[in-house]
Amino acid sequence: MNTVLVLSALTIFVTMALALTRALKGPSVFDRIVAVNVFGTKTVLIVALITVISGNHDLIDVALVYALINFITVVAVLKLTRMRDLAASGEGDITDG
Amino acid sequence: MAELLINVLSGILLLAGGVFGILGGIGLLRFPDFYTRLHAAGITDTLCAFLIIGGLLLQVGLTLFSLKLLLILLFMIFTSPTASHALARAALAAGLQPYYREGDSNDAAMTGESSSKP
């Protein structure tokens, strides 16, 4: 069973490499953000897999916190590219309906 | 017997998750413009997380650990589409035009301009 887990982890690593390539190449800033978002999601999965492979079950908290931070990061960077200021609010905010 | 069944099922889920992850990565790398890349990445992101965490859940049984895995899964199911939506919306608002072939109707490219203020 451990073999399948390691194989699955390897495929996730390949995906992370592909996403990193897009993040380095990406013509627009949004391409880079979506690549970093994919990279973060795959990091959560890899930490969960490593937790089960190594049997050290405390490590899952890292994955939980990383999943929370990843979403906040994407929204914060989007706001930063749009408003040039994280504290700003008003016309043209991406949180407007 | 039951353990073998669970192992096989979990293995299938884990490998399917890995395959979908790679497919999403290839789509992210090879598609022609931002919106098609977002389509590839956004869909496979959610599906890959669902399959791999599902496979891990079958492995570990019913403990506090599986509860935390379920929490991660729940959070990803909510945030991954939300992040994709926010990205697409921000790109449209920034004036990024969707890709379309020459000779196709221009409507798809124009809706972004007119509907940015609903």
Backbone of each chain as ProteinMPNN parsed JSONL, in Angstrom:
{"seq_chain_A": "MNTVLVLSALTIFVTMALALTRALKGPSVFDRIVAVNVFGTKTVLIVALITVISGNHDLIDVALVYALINFITVVAVLKLTRMRDLAASGEGDITDG", "coords_chain_A": {"N_chain_A": [[0.839, -1.207, 0.0], [2.036, 1.124, 0.705], [3.582, 1.661, -1.505], [1.755, 2.556, -3.442], [0.952, 4.918, -2.251], [3.365, 6.381, -2.289], [3.785, 6.514, -5.043], [1.58, 8.037, -5.804], [2.265, 10.399, -4.474], [4.509, 11.069, -5.977], [3.367, 11.666, -8.495], [2.004, 13.94, -7.763], [4.142, 15.61, -7.215], [5.193, 15.918, -9.798], [3.09, 17.365, -10.962], [3.324, 19.696, -9.44], [5.771, 20.631, -10.379], [5.086, 21.236, -13.039], [3.191, 23.279, -12.595], [4.838, 25.171, -11.427], [6.508, 25.762, -13.552], [4.682, 27.094, -15.216], [4.147, 29.267, -13.554], [6.588, 30.587, -13.625], [6.815, 31.193, -16.37], [4.425, 32.467, -17.099], [2.579, 34.844, -18.99], [0.792, 36.939, -18.118], [-0.03, 38.519, -14.94], [-2.072, 37.155, -13.734], [-1.924, 34.571, -14.679], [0.307, 33.715, -13.285], [-0.706, 33.862, -10.683], [-2.765, 31.93, -10.679], [-1.241, 29.667, -11.133], [0.31, 29.613, -8.799], [-1.712, 29.208, -6.974], [-2.584, 26.608, -7.658], [-0.199, 25.287, -7.054], [-0.109, 25.66, -4.253], [-2.425, 24.245, -3.43], [-1.661, 21.677, -4.165], [0.481, 21.396, -2.465], [-0.786, 21.141, 0.019], [-2.022, 18.651, -0.374], [0.249, 17.04, -0.696], [1.437, 17.239, 1.803], [-0.511, 15.991, 3.358], [-0.373, 13.412, 2.276], [2.289, 12.722, 2.94], [2.039, 12.713, 5.682], [0.46, 10.39, 6.095], [2.136, 8.46, 4.94], [4.485, 8.596, 6.528], [3.438, 8.101, 9.013], [3.381, 9.811, 11.143], [1.118, 11.381, 12.756], [0.633, 13.96, 13.678], [1.383, 15.807, 11.868], [-0.653, 16.535, 10.193], [-1.943, 18.824, 10.95], [-0.414, 20.866, 9.928], [-1.028, 20.737, 7.189], [-3.719, 21.418, 7.347], [-3.645, 24.109, 8.276], [-2.188, 25.208, 6.187], [-3.969, 24.923, 4.066], [-5.909, 26.76, 4.834], [-4.428, 29.175, 4.783], [-3.669, 29.348, 2.12], [-5.901, 30.04, 0.545], [-6.535, 32.598, 1.539], [-4.203, 33.902, 0.769], [-4.392, 33.957, -2.073], [-6.659, 35.618, -2.496], [-5.778, 37.946, -1.228], [-3.493, 38.651, -2.745], [-4.69, 39.069, -5.211], [-6.242, 41.325, -4.588], [-4.192, 43.068, -4.022], [-2.922, 43.325, -6.546], [-4.942, 44.606, -7.884], [-5.711, 46.933, -6.431], [-3.386, 48.076, -5.618], [-2.85, 48.399, -2.971], [-3.286, 47.076, 0.178], [-4.918, 48.008, 2.197], [-6.803, 49.577, 1.051], [-10.169, 50.528, 0.052], [-13.255, 50.615, -1.816], [-14.308, 52.088, -4.962], [-14.227, 49.761, -7.643], [-13.17, 47.648, -6.259], [-12.394, 44.17, -5.917], [-14.121, 42.805, -4.352], [-16.561, 43.953, -4.667], [-20.018, 43.602, -5.656]], "CA_chain_A": [[0.0, 0.0, 0.0], [2.937, 2.277, 0.764], [4.031, 1.941, -2.866], [0.735, 3.372, -4.104], [1.011, 6.26, -1.647], [4.559, 7.073, -2.795], [3.529, 6.778, -6.463], [0.653, 9.158, -5.838], [3.037, 11.588, -4.094], [5.381, 11.428, -7.105], [2.567, 12.357, -9.511], [1.727, 15.297, -7.267], [5.373, 16.396, -7.402], [5.27, 16.285, -11.218], [2.136, 18.447, -11.154], [3.88, 20.917, -8.845], [6.803, 21.13, -11.292], [4.395, 21.855, -14.18], [2.601, 24.548, -12.141], [5.939, 26.112, -11.193], [6.922, 26.23, -14.875], [3.727, 28.118, -15.658], [4.321, 30.456, -12.718], [7.779, 31.308, -14.088], [6.625, 31.648, -17.741], [3.142, 33.131, -17.3], [2.666, 36.194, -19.531], [0.106, 37.936, -17.281], [0.114, 38.265, -13.504], [-3.115, 36.21, -13.318], [-1.383, 33.23, -14.931], [1.178, 33.374, -12.16], [-1.499, 33.642, -9.467], [-3.465, 30.641, -10.753], [-0.229, 28.627, -10.962], [0.67, 29.548, -7.38], [-2.864, 28.608, -6.287], [-2.48, 25.155, -7.881], [0.96, 24.828, -6.284], [-0.483, 25.61, -2.837], [-3.356, 23.135, -3.217], [-0.911, 20.431, -4.248], [1.292, 21.301, -1.246], [-1.652, 20.579, 1.068], [-2.193, 17.213, -0.629], [1.506, 16.323, -0.469], [1.651, 17.143, 3.253], [-1.425, 14.954, 3.844], [0.187, 12.11, 1.87], [3.497, 12.451, 3.74], [1.561, 12.36, 7.016], [0.05, 8.984, 6.132], [3.289, 7.607, 4.623], [5.433, 8.54, 7.641], [2.757, 7.644, 10.21], [3.434, 10.858, 12.176], [-0.179, 11.985, 12.462], [0.529, 15.36, 14.091], [1.743, 16.652, 10.731], [-1.843, 16.913, 9.423], [-2.3, 20.195, 11.304], [0.286, 21.737, 8.981], [-1.835, 20.755, 5.97], [-4.958, 22.154, 7.641], [-3.343, 25.536, 8.319], [-1.758, 25.619, 4.851], [-5.18, 25.068, 3.25], [-6.545, 28.035, 5.215], [-3.607, 30.311, 4.363], [-3.575, 29.385, 0.665], [-7.037, 30.79, 0.0], [-6.366, 34.004, 1.916], [-3.12, 34.442, -0.056], [-4.867, 34.257, -3.428], [-7.537, 36.781, -2.476], [-4.992, 39.128, -0.858], [-2.64, 39.051, -3.87], [-5.589, 39.649, -6.212], [-6.582, 42.678, -4.169], [-2.981, 43.888, -4.133], [-2.697, 43.678, -7.944], [-6.011, 45.468, -8.366], [-5.83, 48.219, -5.73], [-2.034, 48.542, -5.281], [-2.815, 48.741, -1.55], [-4.16, 46.104, 0.833], [-5.843, 48.659, 3.109], [-7.757, 50.408, 0.313], [-11.485, 50.0, -0.278], [-14.033, 51.577, -2.578], [-14.64, 51.787, -6.352], [-13.391, 48.828, -8.367], [-12.688, 46.561, -5.411], [-12.861, 42.889, -6.442], [-15.183, 42.266, -3.507], [-17.838, 44.549, -5.065], [-20.899, 42.682, -6.382]], "C_chain_A": [[0.862, 1.24, 0.0], [3.418, 2.667, -0.62], [3.053, 2.857, -3.587], [0.774, 4.794, -3.567], [2.189, 7.049, -2.199], [4.385, 7.434, -4.259], [2.62, 7.993, -6.621], [1.373, 10.466, -5.481], [3.932, 12.046, -5.237], [4.594, 12.159, -8.197], [2.236, 13.783, -9.065], [2.96, 16.18, -7.438], [5.525, 16.838, -8.851], [4.326, 17.449, -11.515], [2.671, 19.762, -10.605], [4.954, 21.511, -9.746], [6.168, 21.832, -12.485], [3.816, 23.215, -13.786], [3.689, 25.6, -11.931], [6.469, 26.653, -12.518], [5.995, 27.326, -15.386], [3.886, 29.399, -14.844], [5.537, 31.265, -13.167], [7.561, 31.905, -15.465], [5.544, 32.7, -17.865], [3.202, 34.557, -17.823], [1.997, 37.233, -18.638], [0.274, 37.553, -15.808], [-0.903, 37.232, -13.037], [-2.689, 34.769, -13.58], [-0.508, 32.782, -13.766], [0.358, 33.072, -10.907], [-2.2, 32.287, -9.514], [-2.464, 29.488, -10.596], [0.167, 28.481, -9.496], [-0.462, 28.938, -6.559], [-2.842, 27.086, -6.429], [-1.333, 24.577, -7.059], [0.613, 24.685, -4.796], [-1.424, 24.465, -2.533], [-2.617, 21.807, -3.214], [0.009, 20.274, -3.038], [0.485, 20.699, -0.107], [-1.788, 19.074, 0.887], [-0.92, 16.442, -0.322], [1.779, 16.199, 1.029], [0.744, 16.064, 3.851], [-0.89, 13.562, 3.506], [1.398, 11.746, 2.719], [3.115, 12.076, 5.166], [1.204, 10.882, 7.104], [1.235, 8.064, 5.871], [4.2, 7.449, 5.84], [4.782, 8.039, 8.928], [2.793, 8.63, 11.365], [2.198, 11.746, 12.04], [-0.332, 13.435, 12.914], [0.743, 16.307, 12.923], [0.524, 17.172, 9.98], [-2.287, 18.343, 9.743], [-1.635, 21.199, 10.378], [-0.529, 21.877, 7.698], [-3.104, 21.579, 6.173], [-4.714, 23.663, 7.607], [-2.936, 26.046, 6.936], [-2.954, 25.805, 3.932], [-5.88, 26.374, 3.553], [-5.766, 29.215, 4.644], [-3.616, 30.484, 2.845], [-4.689, 30.231, 0.047], [-6.903, 32.285, 0.291], [-5.296, 34.671, 1.048], [-3.614, 34.846, -1.43], [-5.712, 35.522, -3.433], [-6.746, 38.056, -2.16], [-4.12, 39.6, -2.009], [-3.481, 39.64, -5.003], [-5.932, 41.081, -5.857], [-5.376, 43.605, -4.316], [-2.715, 44.286, -5.585], [-3.733, 44.676, -8.443], [-5.924, 46.868, -7.756], [-4.474, 48.852, -5.434], [-1.875, 48.849, -3.801], [-3.773, 47.798, -0.833], [-5.191, 46.76, 1.731], [-6.947, 49.411, 2.384], [-9.11, 49.726, 0.188], [-12.212, 51.052, -1.088], [-14.239, 51.133, -4.006], [-13.671, 50.766, -6.947], [-12.791, 47.729, -7.513], [-13.215, 45.23, -5.948], [-13.937, 42.278, -5.564], [-16.524, 42.93, -3.784], [-18.658, 43.537, -5.843], [-20.692, 42.865, -7.856]], "O_chain_A": [[0.517, 2.263, -0.593], [3.641, 3.846, -0.897], [3.454, 3.809, -4.257], [0.646, 5.757, -4.323], [2.056, 8.225, -2.538], [4.78, 8.519, -4.686], [2.859, 8.861, -7.461], [1.131, 11.505, -6.095], [4.105, 13.245, -5.457], [5.074, 13.143, -8.76], [2.192, 14.708, -9.876], [2.842, 17.361, -7.768], [5.928, 17.969, -9.126], [4.688, 18.394, -12.216], [2.499, 20.816, -11.219], [5.055, 22.73, -9.878], [6.636, 22.89, -12.907], [3.928, 24.185, -14.537], [3.485, 26.779, -12.222], [6.833, 27.824, -12.622], [6.443, 28.344, -15.915], [3.771, 30.497, -15.388], [5.522, 32.494, -13.097], [8.051, 33.0, -15.739], [5.68, 33.678, -18.6], [3.811, 35.413, -17.181], [2.564, 38.303, -18.415], [0.661, 36.433, -15.475], [-0.657, 36.511, -12.071], [-3.032, 33.86, -12.824], [-0.571, 31.636, -13.321], [0.674, 32.148, -10.158], [-2.232, 31.57, -8.514], [-2.788, 28.46, -10.002], [0.339, 27.367, -9.003], [-0.218, 28.24, -5.574], [-3.053, 26.36, -5.457], [-1.467, 23.518, -6.446], [0.997, 23.704, -4.158], [-1.272, 23.782, -1.521], [-2.886, 20.928, -2.395], [0.292, 19.151, -2.621], [0.982, 19.859, 0.644], [-1.688, 18.31, 1.848], [-0.966, 15.344, 0.233], [2.294, 15.177, 1.482], [1.16, 15.315, 4.735], [-0.943, 12.649, 4.33], [1.529, 10.607, 3.167], [3.765, 11.238, 5.792], [1.585, 10.197, 8.053], [1.348, 7.009, 6.494], [4.638, 6.344, 6.162], [5.48, 7.598, 9.841], [2.295, 8.331, 12.451], [2.214, 12.737, 11.309], [-1.323, 14.082, 12.572], [0.336, 17.468, 12.973], [0.63, 18.132, 9.216], [-2.926, 18.998, 8.92], [-2.202, 22.249, 10.073], [-0.705, 22.979, 7.179], [-3.513, 22.338, 5.295], [-5.475, 24.408, 6.989], [-3.285, 27.162, 6.551], [-2.973, 26.723, 3.112], [-6.392, 27.033, 2.647], [-6.353, 30.144, 4.09], [-3.577, 31.605, 2.338], [-4.449, 31.033, -0.855], [-7.124, 33.125, -0.581], [-5.435, 35.824, 0.641], [-3.307, 35.937, -1.91], [-5.512, 36.401, -4.271], [-7.001, 39.112, -2.74], [-4.004, 40.803, -2.243], [-3.059, 40.582, -5.674], [-5.919, 41.958, -6.721], [-5.515, 44.771, -4.686], [-2.332, 45.424, -5.857], [-3.446, 45.495, -9.315], [-6.047, 47.868, -8.463], [-4.402, 50.018, -5.045], [-0.897, 49.48, -3.398], [-4.948, 47.723, -1.192], [-6.23, 46.164, 2.012], [-7.919, 49.841, 3.006], [-9.198, 48.498, 0.215], [-11.852, 52.229, -1.065], [-14.339, 49.934, -4.267], [-12.457, 50.88, -6.784], [-11.975, 46.948, -8.004], [-14.362, 45.159, -6.39], [-14.603, 41.329, -5.978], [-17.534, 42.528, -3.207], [-18.117, 42.721, -6.589], [-21.335, 42.188, -8.659]]}, "seq_chain_B": "MAELLINVLSGILLLAGGVFGILGGIGLLRFPDFYTRLHAAGITDTLCAFLIIGGLLLQVGLTLFSLKLLLILLFMIFTSPTASHALARAALAAGLQPYYREGDSNDAAMTGESSSKP", "coords_chain_B": {"N_chain_B": [[-10.346, -9.917, 3.834], [-12.2, -7.796, 3.588], [-10.408, -5.821, 4.159], [-8.606, -5.995, 2.046], [-10.271, -5.193, -0.036], [-10.791, -2.547, 0.697], [-8.191, -1.528, 0.521], [-7.678, -1.81, -2.248], [-9.66, -0.157, -3.346], [-8.971, 2.294, -2.223], [-6.418, 2.589, -3.326], [-7.069, 2.841, -6.043], [-8.486, 5.28, -5.97], [-6.446, 7.045, -5.076], [-4.519, 6.843, -7.153], [-6.034, 7.677, -9.34], [-6.495, 10.305, -8.538], [-3.859, 11.286, -8.679], [-3.409, 11.043, -11.464], [-5.33, 12.821, -12.474], [-4.325, 15.147, -11.37], [-1.889, 15.443, -12.794], [-2.91, 15.733, -15.385], [-4.237, 18.176, -15.09], [-2.016, 19.793, -14.578], [-0.648, 19.617, -17.032], [-2.568, 20.798, -18.691], [-2.574, 23.351, -17.59], [-0.079, 24.181, -18.364], [-0.099, 24.08, -21.194], [-2.352, 25.196, -22.463], [-3.9, 27.852, -24.476], [-4.617, 30.517, -23.5], [-5.304, 32.696, -20.629], [-7.912, 32.126, -19.534], [-8.609, 29.566, -20.436], [-6.571, 28.129, -19.241], [-7.221, 28.559, -16.586], [-9.593, 27.157, -16.499], [-8.689, 24.476, -16.874], [-6.993, 24.217, -14.609], [-8.642, 24.924, -12.407], [-10.752, 23.017, -12.355], [-9.465, 20.475, -12.165], [-8.06, 20.826, -9.831], [-9.953, 20.799, -7.678], [-11.076, 18.251, -8.085], [-8.865, 16.54, -7.907], [-8.028, 16.962, -5.255], [-10.289, 16.016, -3.938], [-10.313, 13.26, -4.688], [-7.796, 12.304, -3.754], [-7.773, 12.886, -0.989], [-10.037, 11.453, -0.325], [-9.103, 8.836, -0.837], [-7.086, 8.689, 1.138], [-8.691, 8.897, 3.406], [-10.062, 6.447, 3.355], [-7.906, 4.813, 3.938], [-7.127, 5.455, 6.638], [-9.218, 5.044, 8.408], [-11.626, 5.541, 11.109], [-10.876, 8.122, 12.94], [-9.533, 10.835, 14.968], [-7.753, 11.932, 13.249], [-8.863, 11.371, 10.704], [-11.032, 13.021, 10.872], [-9.825, 15.528, 10.736], [-8.783, 15.365, 8.161], [-11.201, 15.317, 6.761], [-12.078, 17.885, 7.362], [-10.155, 19.415, 5.968], [-10.811, 18.592, 3.362], [-13.474, 19.555, 3.148], [-13.016, 22.298, 3.409], [-11.436, 22.779, 1.15], [-13.222, 22.132, -0.908], [-14.956, 24.256, -0.699], [-13.282, 26.56, -1.002], [-11.702, 26.333, -3.337], [-13.255, 26.573, -5.829], [-14.161, 29.155, -5.265], [-11.827, 30.709, -5.258], [-11.053, 30.357, -7.939], [-13.198, 31.604, -9.229], [-12.916, 34.238, -8.272], [-10.462, 34.858, -9.407], [-11.03, 34.7, -12.207], [-12.896, 36.752, -12.395], [-11.415, 38.972, -11.551], [-9.525, 39.041, -13.596], [-11.148, 39.565, -15.829], [-12.126, 42.069, -15.077], [-9.769, 43.469, -15.153], [-9.425, 43.683, -17.814], [-8.502, 41.646, -19.461], [-8.657, 39.896, -22.449], [-10.748, 37.19, -23.53], [-9.616, 34.304, -25.362], [-10.224, 33.845, -28.819], [-10.972, 32.297, -31.974], [-10.025, 33.587, -35.222], [-12.631, 34.938, -37.195], [-14.64, 33.711, -35.736], [-17.616, 34.463, -33.788], [-17.627, 37.625, -32.191], [-18.803, 37.977, -29.789], [-18.317, 36.589, -27.365], [-15.905, 37.612, -26.512], [-16.594, 40.184, -26.009], [-18.445, 40.359, -23.942], [-17.23, 40.6, -21.516], [-16.44, 43.249, -21.359], [-18.9, 44.704, -21.259], [-20.297, 43.722, -19.069], [-18.977, 44.244, -16.738], [-19.831, 46.005, -14.847], [-22.474, 45.148, -13.242]], "CA_chain_B": [[-11.114, -9.701, 2.604], [-12.672, -6.402, 3.561], [-9.224, -4.959, 4.159], [-8.105, -5.999, 0.666], [-11.2, -4.374, -0.831], [-10.55, -1.143, 1.035], [-6.892, -1.161, -0.035], [-7.788, -1.666, -3.699], [-10.477, 1.028, -3.612], [-8.171, 3.465, -1.857], [-5.364, 2.714, -4.325], [-7.665, 3.386, -7.273], [-8.786, 6.703, -5.751], [-5.189, 7.802, -5.001], [-3.88, 6.92, -8.47], [-6.876, 8.533, -10.183], [-6.195, 11.676, -8.134], [-2.566, 11.65, -9.252], [-3.548, 11.214, -12.914], [-6.054, 14.076, -12.722], [-3.403, 16.234, -11.055], [-0.953, 15.637, -13.914], [-3.68, 16.28, -16.511], [-4.43, 19.6, -14.817], [-0.733, 20.478, -14.751], [-0.374, 19.733, -18.474], [-3.48, 21.825, -19.203], [-2.096, 24.654, -17.105], [1.137, 24.552, -19.096], [-0.174, 24.058, -22.659], [-3.501, 25.877, -23.053], [-3.431, 29.073, -25.135], [-4.736, 31.803, -22.809], [-5.525, 32.602, -19.187], [-9.198, 31.547, -19.124], [-8.565, 28.118, -20.654], [-5.701, 27.578, -18.196], [-7.991, 28.573, -15.334], [-10.544, 26.059, -16.627], [-7.975, 23.226, -16.6], [-6.472, 24.176, -13.24], [-9.707, 25.01, -11.412], [-11.532, 21.785, -12.256], [-8.673, 19.348, -11.68], [-7.674, 21.115, -8.455], [-10.985, 20.301, -6.771], [-11.258, 16.809, -8.267], [-7.658, 15.866, -7.4], [-8.081, 17.019, -3.793], [-11.382, 15.124, -3.542], [-9.936, 11.852, -4.859], [-6.659, 11.901, -2.922], [-8.167, 12.876, 0.421], [-10.93, 10.31, -0.199], [-8.27, 7.645, -0.718], [-6.446, 8.686, 2.459], [-9.738, 8.632, 4.412], [-10.281, 5.003, 3.392], [-6.733, 4.199, 4.567], [-6.859, 5.677, 8.056], [-10.324, 4.661, 9.269], [-12.39, 6.583, 11.792], [-10.163, 8.666, 14.104], [-9.447, 12.289, 14.938], [-7.002, 12.222, 12.032], [-9.769, 11.399, 9.55], [-11.868, 14.218, 11.018], [-9.049, 16.653, 10.211], [-8.778, 15.209, 6.699], [-12.517, 15.743, 6.286], [-12.098, 19.355, 7.448], [-9.379, 19.911, 4.827], [-11.608, 18.348, 2.156], [-14.602, 20.487, 3.159], [-12.507, 23.648, 3.157], [-10.993, 22.87, -0.251], [-14.387, 22.127, -1.792], [-15.521, 25.6, -0.713], [-12.396, 27.663, -1.39], [-11.079, 26.216, -4.656], [-14.075, 27.272, -6.821], [-14.236, 30.584, -4.943], [-10.589, 31.339, -5.735], [-11.115, 30.376, -9.399], [-14.162, 32.633, -9.612], [-12.321, 35.552, -8.004], [-9.41, 35.064, -10.417], [-11.644, 34.998, -13.504], [-13.54, 38.049, -12.285], [-10.377, 40.002, -11.503], [-8.904, 39.135, -14.922], [-12.106, 40.261, -16.699], [-12.175, 43.481, -14.672], [-8.509, 44.091, -15.561], [-9.456, 43.878, -19.255], [-7.886, 40.538, -20.197], [-9.647, 39.399, -23.411], [-10.722, 35.748, -23.788], [-9.072, 33.882, -26.654], [-11.173, 33.288, -29.783], [-10.382, 32.148, -33.304], [-10.414, 34.554, -36.249], [-13.834, 34.53, -37.915], [-15.704, 33.386, -34.798], [-18.36, 35.617, -33.304], [-16.85, 38.405, -31.228], [-19.633, 38.204, -28.602], [-17.715, 36.045, -26.141], [-14.84, 38.499, -26.067], [-17.119, 41.501, -25.661], [-19.29, 40.364, -22.752], [-16.418, 41.026, -20.38], [-16.432, 44.703, -21.303], [-20.183, 45.326, -20.946], [-20.925, 43.238, -17.841], [-18.113, 44.403, -15.571], [-20.65, 46.701, -13.839], [-23.817, 44.594, -13.389]], "C_chain_B": [[-11.569, -8.253, 2.498], [-11.505, -5.438, 3.489], [-8.627, -4.849, 2.759], [-8.95, -5.09, -0.21], [-10.952, -2.891, -0.588], [-9.23, -0.657, 0.451], [-6.97, -0.916, -1.533], [-8.544, -0.385, -4.052], [-9.686, 2.304, -3.349], [-7.039, 3.694, -2.855], [-5.878, 3.311, -5.618], [-7.917, 4.885, -7.123], [-7.504, 7.534, -5.773], [-4.558, 7.957, -6.378], [-4.699, 7.785, -9.425], [-6.642, 10.0, -9.839], [-4.88, 12.158, -8.709], [-2.661, 11.925, -10.742], [-4.263, 12.53, -13.23], [-5.172, 15.28, -12.413], [-2.462, 16.52, -12.208], [-1.677, 16.223, -15.116], [-3.891, 17.784, -16.331], [-3.146, 20.387, -15.001], [-0.39, 20.677, -16.214], [-1.272, 20.797, -19.102], [-3.024, 23.212, -18.819], [-0.901, 25.125, -17.92], [0.86, 24.818, -20.573], [-1.336, 24.845, -23.244], [-3.146, 27.295, -23.491], [-3.604, 30.385, -24.36], [-5.173, 31.603, -21.364], [-6.799, 31.855, -18.828], [-9.226, 30.044, -19.338], [-7.658, 27.454, -19.609], [-6.424, 27.506, -16.857], [-8.994, 27.432, -15.318], [-9.864, 24.734, -16.269], [-7.585, 23.146, -15.126], [-7.597, 24.108, -12.218], [-10.45, 23.704, -11.234], [-10.696, 20.669, -11.643], [-8.203, 19.561, -10.244], [-8.653, 20.507, -7.462], [-11.083, 18.785, -6.846], [-10.083, 16.027, -7.674], [-7.672, 15.837, -5.871], [-9.128, 16.031, -3.27], [-10.935, 13.669, -3.582], [-8.829, 11.451, -3.889], [-7.042, 11.884, -1.451], [-9.186, 11.769, 0.675], [-10.167, 9.009, -0.031], [-7.592, 7.549, 0.634], [-7.454, 8.377, 3.552], [-10.012, 7.14, 4.521], [-9.126, 4.29, 4.093], [-6.768, 4.258, 6.089], [-8.015, 5.274, 8.963], [-10.892, 5.84, 10.044], [-11.666, 7.038, 13.063], [-10.245, 10.19, 14.058], [-8.72, 12.751, 13.681], [-7.915, 12.317, 10.82], [-10.718, 12.584, 9.64], [-11.14, 15.435, 10.459], [-8.947, 16.591, 8.69], [-10.097, 15.676, 6.096], [-12.637, 17.261, 6.311], [-11.352, 19.972, 6.278], [-10.183, 19.777, 3.54], [-12.747, 19.354, 2.044], [-14.131, 21.892, 2.79], [-12.079, 23.818, 1.708], [-12.168, 22.911, -1.204], [-15.016, 23.521, -1.838], [-14.58, 26.629, -1.33], [-11.868, 27.556, -2.81], [-11.932, 26.854, -5.761], [-14.162, 28.78, -6.546], [-12.999, 31.323, -5.443], [-10.584, 31.424, -7.254], [-12.041, 31.483, -9.888], [-13.578, 34.032, -9.415], [-11.245, 35.878, -9.03], [-10.004, 35.451, -11.766], [-12.247, 36.39, -13.496], [-12.508, 39.174, -12.287], [-9.728, 40.171, -12.871], [-9.816, 39.858, -15.894], [-12.123, 41.751, -16.381], [-10.897, 44.204, -15.076], [-8.416, 44.225, -17.069], [-8.742, 42.811, -20.058], [-8.934, 39.927, -21.122], [-9.565, 37.884, -23.533], [-10.247, 35.46, -25.204], [-10.195, 33.408, -27.561], [-10.521, 33.256, -31.155], [-10.84, 33.274, -34.218], [-11.646, 34.04, -36.976], [-14.945, 34.078, -37.006], [-16.424, 34.654, -34.375], [-17.566, 36.313, -32.203], [-17.556, 38.531, -29.889], [-18.941, 37.77, -27.312], [-16.651, 36.977, -25.601], [-15.38, 39.81, -25.536], [-17.895, 41.527, -24.352], [-18.518, 40.831, -21.527], [-16.442, 42.535, -20.215], [-17.742, 45.248, -20.741], [-20.698, 44.914, -19.579], [-20.042, 43.436, -16.613], [-18.796, 45.214, -14.478], [-22.087, 46.207, -13.956], [-24.887, 45.488, -12.755]], "O_chain_B": [[-11.364, -7.581, 1.487], [-11.583, -4.386, 2.854], [-8.199, -3.776, 2.332], [-8.431, -4.319, -1.018], [-10.909, -2.088, -1.52], [-9.136, 0.464, -0.049], [-6.408, 0.054, -2.04], [-8.133, 0.373, -4.93], [-9.72, 3.255, -4.13], [-6.726, 4.835, -3.197], [-5.233, 4.169, -6.222], [-7.607, 5.668, -8.021], [-7.458, 8.592, -6.4], [-4.114, 9.044, -6.746], [-4.139, 8.535, -10.224], [-6.595, 10.848, -10.731], [-4.777, 13.293, -9.174], [-2.089, 12.892, -11.244], [-3.861, 13.263, -14.134], [-5.247, 16.305, -13.091], [-2.248, 17.676, -12.572], [-1.145, 17.1, -15.797], [-3.747, 18.564, -17.272], [-3.164, 21.507, -15.512], [0.09, 21.737, -16.614], [-0.826, 21.595, -19.926], [-3.079, 24.141, -19.626], [-0.727, 26.323, -18.143], [1.503, 25.685, -21.166], [-1.312, 25.143, -24.438], [-2.209, 27.89, -22.959], [-2.8, 31.298, -24.549], [-5.386, 30.473, -20.925], [-6.787, 31.03, -17.914], [-9.796, 29.314, -18.526], [-7.944, 26.349, -19.148], [-6.275, 26.548, -16.098], [-9.23, 26.812, -14.281], [-10.385, 23.96, -15.466], [-7.818, 22.129, -14.472], [-7.525, 23.328, -11.268], [-10.754, 23.309, -10.108], [-11.143, 19.991, -10.718], [-7.973, 18.594, -9.517], [-8.261, 19.8, -6.533], [-11.162, 18.107, -5.821], [-10.27, 14.996, -7.028], [-7.366, 14.811, -5.263], [-8.894, 15.311, -2.3], [-11.15, 12.924, -2.625], [-8.901, 10.39, -3.269], [-6.672, 10.956, -0.732], [-9.212, 11.197, 1.765], [-10.52, 8.174, 0.803], [-7.52, 6.47, 1.222], [-7.133, 7.682, 4.516], [-10.177, 6.612, 5.621], [-9.336, 3.281, 4.765], [-6.483, 3.268, 6.763], [-7.826, 5.168, 10.175], [-10.67, 6.996, 9.684], [-11.814, 6.432, 14.124], [-10.937, 10.761, 13.215], [-9.019, 13.806, 13.121], [-7.774, 13.224, 10.0], [-11.166, 13.101, 8.616], [-11.745, 16.275, 9.791], [-9.014, 17.615, 8.01], [-10.119, 16.341, 5.06], [-13.218, 17.86, 5.406], [-11.828, 20.925, 5.662], [-10.243, 20.702, 2.73], [-12.966, 19.938, 0.982], [-14.75, 22.581, 1.98], [-12.322, 24.86, 1.1], [-12.136, 23.635, -2.2], [-15.545, 23.934, -2.871], [-15.021, 27.483, -2.099], [-11.607, 28.58, -3.441], [-11.393, 27.612, -6.568], [-14.229, 29.582, -7.477], [-13.101, 32.424, -5.985], [-10.164, 32.436, -7.815], [-11.721, 32.206, -10.831], [-13.722, 34.901, -10.275], [-11.122, 37.02, -9.473], [-9.551, 36.404, -12.399], [-12.127, 37.128, -14.473], [-12.697, 40.201, -12.94], [-9.412, 41.289, -13.277], [-9.352, 40.668, -16.696], [-12.134, 42.59, -17.281], [-10.918, 45.411, -15.316], [-7.457, 44.805, -17.578], [-8.405, 43.038, -21.22], [-9.983, 39.483, -20.656], [-8.471, 37.328, -23.631], [-10.446, 36.258, -26.12], [-11.048, 32.638, -27.119], [-9.645, 34.062, -31.467], [-11.911, 33.849, -34.018], [-11.718, 32.865, -37.336], [-16.1, 34.05, -37.431], [-15.93, 35.765, -34.568], [-16.914, 35.662, -31.387], [-17.01, 39.112, -28.951], [-18.969, 38.477, -26.304], [-16.501, 37.124, -24.388], [-14.738, 40.476, -24.724], [-18.004, 42.574, -23.714], [-19.101, 41.397, -20.602], [-16.462, 43.05, -19.097], [-17.74, 46.124, -19.876], [-21.462, 45.661, -18.967], [-20.318, 42.865, -15.558], [-18.405, 45.136, -13.313], [-22.863, 46.796, -14.709], [-26.071, 45.157, -12.796]]}, "name": "protein", "num_of_chains": 2, "seq": "MNTVLVLSALTIFVTMALALTRALKGPSVFDRIVAVNVFGTKTVLIVALITVISGNHDLIDVALVYALINFITVVAVLKLTRMRDLAASGEGDITDGMAELLINVLSGILLLAGGVFGILGGIGLLRFPDFYTRLHAAGITDTLCAFLIIGGLLLQVGLTLFSLKLLLILLFMIFTSPTASHALARAALAAGLQPYYREGDSNDAAMTGESSSKP"}
